[in-house]
Amino acid sequence: MFKLVIVRHGESVWNNENIFTGWIDAPLSEKGIEQSQKAGKILREKGFFFDLAFTSTLERAYKTLYLILEEMKLNIPIEKSWRLNERHYGALQGLNKDEAREKYGKNQVEEWRRSYTTRPPARMEEKPLAYKEVKEGLVPLTESLKDTELRLIPYWREKIIPKIKEGKNIIIAAHGNSIRALIKNIEEISGEGIAKLEIPIGIPLVYELDDNLKVIKKYELNN
């Protein structure tokens, strides 16, 4: 049996202000810091240990991971990848969600948020310097949840699954939509079904997997 732990980052400043964040870096709020530390404490008290960690290139995810590992007193290898980044929300990024509903209409915004295949309007900009080493054409200007899945799953299959099968204890700290993409593949959920799934903030999600990485058990650690 293999165990995998996945954590959505703690609350960010923009989560608290109800702003579409996507690929824009927003730091953890004080509440987000406390959530991350609590997650680490729970994992330590429950006897979890990790050999390797994966996270995105966005501060709110890797800061969450660092705080968890600090609380657990673990110093382990960490691999960051843009492929674990949050979904790119295009022109919605930086907009308050209520303002976006006023600008585009409530139904349209909800379709962009909850549809598996619909993309928001693109955000036209030069490739950020943080992604200068990423192959041309791969850095998105907008994404649907399906797009997020398509750029994440090769990384999951090529980088993370082999380490799980080696018997490594792994923790992944990522984002609501990149975690949805992972869960869709782990649990074999439909596109429509995964778009409706809520991912709790700052709460470790544990998967127990068989030799074929089929789910034996799934549970949250929230107390």
DRENFI-561329 format. One record per residue: x, z, y of N, C-alpha, C in turn; residue in three letters. Coordinates in steps of 0.02 Angstrom, whole numbers. Example, Ala and Ser with C-alpha at 12.3 -4.5 7.8 and 13.67 -1.06 7.14 Angstrom:
% DRENFI-561329
[drense [660 390 -284] [615 390 -225] [660 390 -165] ala]
[drense [642 354 -112] [684 357 -53] [645 394 2] ser]
% end
This chain:
% DRENFI-561329
[drense [42 0 -60] [0 0 0] [43 0 62] met]
[drense [24 -40 112] [59 -42 176] [15 -11 230] phe]
[drense [48 19 281] [11 45 338] [34 9 401] lys]
[drense [-14 -8 443] [0 -39 507] [-40 -2 560] leu]
[drense [-7 15 616] [-41 48 671] [-41 2 732] val]
[drense [-100 -7 761] [-108 -49 821] [-139 -6 876] ile]
[drense [-110 -11 936] [-135 28 993] [-145 -17 1053] val]
[drense [-204 -14 1082] [-216 -46 1147] [-185 0 1200] arg]
[drense [-151 -30 1249] [-119 9 1301] [-166 58 1335] his]
[drense [-137 111 1364] [-177 158 1403] [-205 125 1465] gly]
[drense [-250 161 1497] [-282 135 1558] [-230 115 1610] glu]
[drense [-237 55 1637] [-194 33 1692] [-228 47 1759] ser]
[drense [-190 41 1812] [-218 50 1879] [-275 0 1890] val]
[drense [-266 -61 1867] [-317 -112 1877] [-377 -103 1831] trp]
[drense [-366 -75 1771] [-424 -57 1729] [-469 -9 1768] asn]
[drense [-437 39 1799] [-473 91 1837] [-511 60 1896] asn]
[drense [-482 8 1925] [-512 -24 1983] [-558 -83 1964] glu]
[drense [-567 -94 1898] [-614 -145 1873] [-592 -216 1894] asn]
[drense [-527 -229 1888] [-499 -294 1908] [-475 -332 1846] ile]
[drense [-488 -398 1846] [-461 -441 1793] [-384 -442 1799] phe]
[drense [-350 -423 1745] [-278 -415 1748] [-241 -473 1713] thr]
[drense [-257 -486 1650] [-224 -541 1615] [-149 -533 1612] gly]
[drense [-113 -584 1636] [-40 -583 1633] [-8 -550 1694] trp]
[drense [-48 -528 1742] [-19 -494 1800] [0 -423 1779] ile]
[drense [60 -401 1800] [83 -335 1781] [49 -282 1823] asp]
[drense [15 -236 1790] [-15 -179 1823] [8 -116 1786] ala]
[drense [35 -68 1822] [62 -8 1788] [7 36 1760] pro]
[drense [25 81 1716] [-22 130 1690] [-44 177 1746] leu]
[drense [-107 196 1743] [-132 249 1787] [-108 316 1760] ser]
[drense [-120 369 1797] [-104 436 1771] [-143 450 1707] glu]
[drense [-206 428 1706] [-246 437 1645] [-216 397 1588] lys]
[drense [-191 336 1602] [-161 295 1550] [-98 327 1522] gly]
[drense [-59 359 1564] [1 394 1541] [-20 451 1494] ile]
[drense [-70 489 1514] [-94 544 1473] [-122 519 1406] glu]
[drense [-158 462 1408] [-185 434 1346] [-129 414 1298] gln]
[drense [-76 385 1325] [-20 363 1284] [16 422 1253] ser]
[drense [27 473 1293] [60 533 1267] [17 567 1214] gln]
[drense [-48 568 1225] [-93 597 1175] [-90 558 1109] lys]
[drense [-88 491 1114] [-83 450 1054] [-20 466 1015] ala]
[drense [36 473 1051] [98 491 1018] [95 559 984] gly]
[drense [64 607 1018] [58 674 991] [16 673 927] lys]
[drense [-40 637 928] [-83 633 869] [-46 601 810] ile]
[drense [-10 546 824] [27 512 771] [80 558 741] leu]
[drense [114 596 785] [165 643 760] [133 698 718] arg]
[drense [79 726 742] [46 781 706] [17 757 639] glu]
[drense [-2 693 636] [-29 666 573] [25 643 525] lys]
[drense [89 651 545] [144 635 501] [165 562 498] gly]
[drense [146 523 549] [165 452 550] [238 445 570] phe]
[drense [269 393 543] [338 375 559] [343 299 562] phe]
[drense [382 273 609] [389 201 616] [462 180 612] phe]
[drense [472 121 582] [539 91 577] [550 39 631] asp]
[drense [496 9 655] [500 -48 699] [437 -53 742] leu]
[drense [445 -77 804] [388 -83 849] [386 -151 881] ala]
[drense [325 -175 894] [315 -238 929] [270 -226 988] phe]
[drense [283 -260 1044] [241 -254 1103] [245 -317 1144] thr]
[drense [205 -320 1197] [206 -379 1241] [259 -370 1295] ser]
[drense [263 -419 1339] [311 -416 1394] [280 -382 1456] thr]
[drense [218 -360 1451] [183 -331 1508] [192 -255 1509] leu]
[drense [205 -229 1568] [225 -158 1576] [175 -109 1545] glu]
[drense [111 -122 1554] [62 -73 1530] [64 -65 1455] arg]
[drense [83 -118 1419] [88 -113 1346] [154 -80 1325] ala]
[drense [210 -104 1352] [273 -76 1328] [284 -5 1354] tyr]
[drense [256 12 1412] [260 81 1435] [219 127 1389] lys]
[drense [161 104 1369] [121 142 1320] [161 155 1257] thr]
[drense [194 103 1232] [234 110 1171] [291 160 1182] leu]
[drense [328 154 1237] [383 200 1250] [359 272 1253] tyr]
[drense [302 284 1285] [276 353 1290] [256 380 1221] leu]
[drense [227 337 1180] [209 357 1111] [272 376 1072] ile]
[drense [322 333 1074] [383 346 1036] [421 406 1063] leu]
[drense [419 416 1129] [451 474 1158] [417 538 1133] glu]
[drense [351 538 1131] [314 596 1107] [329 609 1033] glu]
[drense [341 555 995] [356 561 924] [430 574 911] met]
[drense [471 572 965] [543 581 960] [575 529 913] lys]
[drense [553 467 922] [578 412 882] [618 364 926] leu]
[drense [676 343 902] [716 292 935] [725 234 886] asn]
[drense [681 185 891] [679 130 843] [684 63 879] ile]
[drense [700 9 842] [702 -57 873] [633 -78 899] pro]
[drense [632 -108 958] [571 -132 989] [579 -206 1004] ile]
[drense [532 -247 982] [533 -318 997] [476 -335 1044] glu]
[drense [493 -364 1102] [442 -385 1150] [432 -460 1144] lys]
[drense [369 -481 1149] [354 -553 1149] [295 -569 1193] ser]
[drense [301 -624 1230] [245 -647 1272] [185 -667 1229] trp]
[drense [198 -680 1165] [142 -701 1121] [94 -643 1107] arg]
[drense [116 -581 1121] [71 -524 1115] [39 -505 1181] leu]
[drense [52 -545 1233] [22 -532 1299] [-55 -534 1296] asn]
[drense [-84 -504 1347] [-157 -508 1355] [-177 -582 1364] glu]
[drense [-239 -596 1352] [-266 -662 1368] [-255 -678 1442] arg]
[drense [-236 -740 1456] [-227 -762 1526] [-296 -779 1554] his]
[drense [-317 -742 1606] [-383 -751 1634] [-387 -803 1690] tyr]
[drense [-334 -842 1699] [-336 -896 1747] [-350 -872 1817] gly]
[drense [-396 -907 1851] [-412 -893 1921] [-448 -826 1930] ala]
[drense [-471 -795 1875] [-503 -730 1880] [-453 -674 1891] leu]
[drense [-390 -686 1874] [-339 -634 1879] [-333 -609 1951] gln]
[drense [-337 -543 1959] [-332 -513 2025] [-399 -503 2059] gly]
[drense [-453 -530 2028] [-520 -522 2057] [-554 -460 2029] leu]
[drense [-587 -422 2072] [-631 -369 2049] [-688 -402 2009] asn]
[drense [-708 -371 1954] [-757 -401 1910] [-825 -409 1944] lys]
[drense [-843 -362 1987] [-906 -369 2024] [-902 -426 2074] asp]
[drense [-844 -433 2107] [-834 -489 2154] [-836 -556 2117] glu]
[drense [-808 -558 2057] [-810 -619 2018] [-881 -638 2000] ala]
[drense [-923 -588 1984] [-993 -602 1968] [-1030 -630 2029] arg]
[drense [-1014 -603 2088] [-1045 -629 2149] [-1023 -701 2163] glu]
[drense [-960 -715 2150] [-932 -781 2165] [-955 -834 2115] lys]
[drense [-954 -818 2051] [-967 -868 1999] [-1035 -859 1964] tyr]
[drense [-1067 -802 1973] [-1129 -788 1939] [-1117 -743 1878] gly]
[drense [-1162 -696 1868] [-1154 -647 1814] [-1150 -680 1746] lys]
[drense [-1195 -728 1732] [-1196 -760 1666] [-1132 -799 1652] asn]
[drense [-1106 -833 1703] [-1045 -872 1693] [-986 -826 1679] gln]
[drense [-980 -771 1717] [-925 -725 1706] [-929 -693 1636] val]
[drense [-989 -675 1615] [-996 -646 1548] [-979 -696 1494] glu]
[drense [-994 -760 1505] [-975 -811 1456] [-899 -816 1452] glu]
[drense [-866 -816 1510] [-792 -818 1510] [-763 -758 1475] trp]
[drense [-794 -700 1485] [-767 -639 1455] [-780 -635 1380] arg]
[drense [-839 -656 1358] [-860 -642 1289] [-862 -702 1243] arg]
[drense [-856 -761 1270] [-856 -820 1226] [-788 -825 1190] ser]
[drense [-788 -850 1130] [-727 -860 1092] [-689 -921 1116] tyr]
[drense [-724 -972 1142] [-692 -1036 1157] [-690 -1056 1230] thr]
[drense [-729 -1023 1273] [-734 -1045 1343] [-678 -1016 1385] thr]
[drense [-644 -1059 1424] [-590 -1038 1468] [-616 -1028 1539] arg]
[drense [-590 -978 1575] [-604 -973 1647] [-568 -1030 1684] pro]
[drense [-582 -1041 1748] [-544 -1091 1787] [-470 -1074 1785] pro]
[drense [-429 -1126 1787] [-356 -1117 1782] [-328 -1086 1846] ala]
[drense [-274 -1050 1838] [-237 -1022 1895] [-175 -1066 1904] arg]
[drense [-174 -1107 1955] [-120 -1155 1965] [-61 -1120 1998] met]
[drense [-5 -1117 1963] [54 -1085 1989] [115 -1109 1951] glu]
[drense [174 -1100 1980] [235 -1115 1945] [246 -1064 1889] glu]
[drense [283 -1085 1838] [297 -1039 1783] [334 -978 1809] lys]
[drense [308 -917 1797] [342 -857 1821] [413 -851 1793] pro]
[drense [458 -823 1832] [528 -817 1811] [534 -776 1747] leu]
[drense [489 -729 1737] [492 -687 1677] [484 -728 1613] ala]
[drense [457 -789 1619] [446 -832 1560] [487 -896 1563] tyr]
[drense [541 -895 1600] [581 -956 1610] [611 -981 1544] lys]
[drense [621 -936 1495] [650 -957 1432] [597 -983 1382] glu]
[drense [534 -976 1399] [481 -1001 1356] [477 -1077 1362] val]
[drense [470 -1111 1307] [468 -1183 1305] [415 -1211 1353] lys]
[drense [433 -1264 1390] [388 -1295 1438] [322 -1314 1406] glu]
[drense [268 -1297 1441] [201 -1314 1416] [168 -1258 1376] gly]
[drense [206 -1206 1358] [177 -1152 1319] [147 -1096 1362] leu]
[drense [175 -1086 1421] [148 -1033 1465] [81 -1058 1493] val]
[drense [27 -1021 1480] [-40 -1046 1498] [-56 -1037 1572] pro]
[drense [-105 -1077 1595] [-135 -1069 1661] [-204 -1036 1656] leu]
[drense [-231 -1035 1597] [-293 -1001 1580] [-299 -1002 1504] thr]
[drense [-339 -957 1476] [-347 -954 1403] [-417 -930 1384] glu]
[drense [-442 -956 1329] [-499 -927 1294] [-471 -877 1244] ser]
[drense [-515 -839 1212] [-492 -795 1158] [-462 -836 1101] leu]
[drense [-491 -894 1088] [-463 -938 1036] [-392 -960 1053] lys]
[drense [-380 -977 1116] [-312 -995 1138] [-264 -937 1127] asp]
[drense [-286 -877 1143] [-245 -818 1133] [-227 -810 1059] thr]
[drense [-276 -821 1016] [-264 -817 944] [-213 -870 922] glu]
[drense [-221 -931 947] [-177 -986 925] [-104 -975 944] leu]
[drense [-91 -943 1002] [-21 -931 1020] [7 -867 990] arg]
[drense [-38 -822 967] [-15 -759 939] [-3 -763 863] leu]
[drense [-47 -797 827] [-45 -794 754] [20 -821 724] ile]
[drense [51 -874 750] [117 -893 722] [168 -837 726] pro]
[drense [167 -799 780] [212 -742 787] [196 -688 736] tyr]
[drense [131 -674 727] [109 -626 677] [133 -645 607] trp]
[drense [125 -709 591] [143 -731 523] [218 -737 512] arg]
[drense [254 -757 564] [326 -770 556] [369 -708 570] glu]
[drense [347 -664 614] [388 -608 635] [365 -540 608] lys]
[drense [299 -530 608] [274 -463 591] [258 -456 517] ile]
[drense [221 -504 489] [202 -498 418] [263 -490 372] ile]
[drense [318 -528 381] [375 -517 336] [402 -446 339] pro]
[drense [400 -415 398] [425 -346 404] [378 -297 368] lys]
[drense [312 -310 373] [264 -268 337] [277 -273 262] ile]
[drense [288 -334 237] [298 -344 166] [365 -316 142] lys]
[drense [412 -306 188] [475 -272 171] [465 -197 164] glu]
[drense [405 -173 181] [391 -102 177] [405 -63 241] gly]
[drense [417 -100 296] [430 -66 360] [366 -36 387] lys]
[drense [372 24 415] [316 55 450] [316 29 521] asn]
[drense [262 -4 540] [260 -41 603] [204 -17 649] ile]
[drense [220 -13 714] [170 -1 765] [170 -59 814] ile]
[drense [111 -82 834] [104 -135 883] [65 -107 942] ile]
[drense [94 -114 1002] [59 -95 1063] [44 -158 1102] ala]
[drense [-19 -172 1113] [-37 -236 1144] [-99 -226 1188] ala]
[drense [-142 -277 1190] [-196 -281 1238] [-263 -295 1203] his]
[drense [-317 -285 1240] [-383 -294 1210] [-392 -360 1173] gly]
[drense [-373 -416 1205] [-385 -481 1175] [-332 -502 1125] asn]
[drense [-269 -483 1136] [-219 -498 1085] [-232 -457 1022] ser]
[drense [-258 -396 1031] [-277 -356 972] [-338 -386 938] ile]
[drense [-386 -411 976] [-443 -445 945] [-418 -503 902] arg]
[drense [-370 -541 927] [-343 -598 889] [-311 -574 823] ala]
[drense [-275 -518 826] [-245 -490 765] [-299 -467 716] leu]
[drense [-347 -429 742] [-399 -402 699] [-440 -458 667] ile]
[drense [-452 -511 705] [-489 -569 678] [-456 -594 614] lys]
[drense [-390 -597 614] [-354 -623 556] [-345 -571 502] asn]
[drense [-334 -508 521] [-327 -456 471] [-392 -446 432] ile]
[drense [-448 -444 469] [-513 -430 438] [-553 -493 422] glu]
[drense [-527 -551 441] [-561 -615 428] [-631 -615 459] glu]
[drense [-633 -600 524] [-695 -599 562] [-706 -666 596] ile]
[drense [-767 -686 605] [-783 -749 639] [-765 -746 713] ser]
[drense [-759 -804 745] [-746 -806 816] [-800 -772 856] gly]
[drense [-863 -784 838] [-919 -752 873] [-918 -677 865] glu]
[drense [-902 -655 804] [-901 -583 790] [-845 -547 826] gly]
[drense [-786 -577 829] [-729 -543 859] [-736 -539 935] ile]
[drense [-769 -588 965] [-777 -588 1038] [-819 -528 1061] ala]
[drense [-861 -502 1017] [-904 -446 1034] [-873 -378 1018] lys]
[drense [-816 -378 983] [-786 -315 961] [-752 -280 1019] leu]
[drense [-768 -216 1029] [-736 -176 1081] [-675 -141 1052] glu]
[drense [-620 -143 1090] [-558 -111 1069] [-547 -50 1113] ile]
[drense [-546 10 1085] [-538 70 1126] [-469 75 1158] pro]
[drense [-465 102 1218] [-403 108 1254] [-364 170 1230] ile]
[drense [-300 160 1214] [-256 215 1200] [-267 253 1135] gly]
[drense [-307 225 1090] [-322 259 1027] [-291 220 968] ile]
[drense [-245 251 930] [-214 216 874] [-266 195 822] pro]
[drense [-261 133 801] [-302 105 748] [-258 94 687] leu]
[drense [-276 125 632] [-234 123 572] [-266 77 520] val]
[drense [-224 32 493] [-245 -10 437] [-203 8 375] tyr]
[drense [-238 19 320] [-205 24 255] [-218 -41 219] glu]
[drense [-165 -75 198] [-169 -143 171] [-141 -146 100] leu]
[drense [-171 -190 59] [-144 -199 -9] [-86 -249 -8] asp]
[drense [-61 -267 -66] [-3 -311 -71] [-16 -380 -41] asp]
[drense [-78 -400 -38] [-97 -464 -8] [-119 -457 65] asn]
[drense [-107 -397 93] [-125 -380 162] [-201 -383 173] leu]
[drense [-238 -370 121] [-311 -361 127] [-325 -288 145] lys]
[drense [-376 -277 185] [-390 -210 209] [-419 -166 154] val]
[drense [-384 -110 142] [-410 -58 97] [-451 -8 138] ile]
[drense [-423 11 195] [-455 61 238] [-435 50 310] lys]
[drense [-480 68 355] [-467 61 427] [-497 122 461] lys]
[drense [-459 152 507] [-485 211 542] [-448 222 607] tyr]
[drense [-482 257 654] [-452 274 718] [-427 346 717] glu]
[drense [-373 358 755] [-347 425 763] [-361 447 836] leu]
[drense [-414 484 845] [-432 504 913] [-438 579 923] asn]
[drense [-418 618 873] [-416 690 883] [-371 722 830] asn]
% end
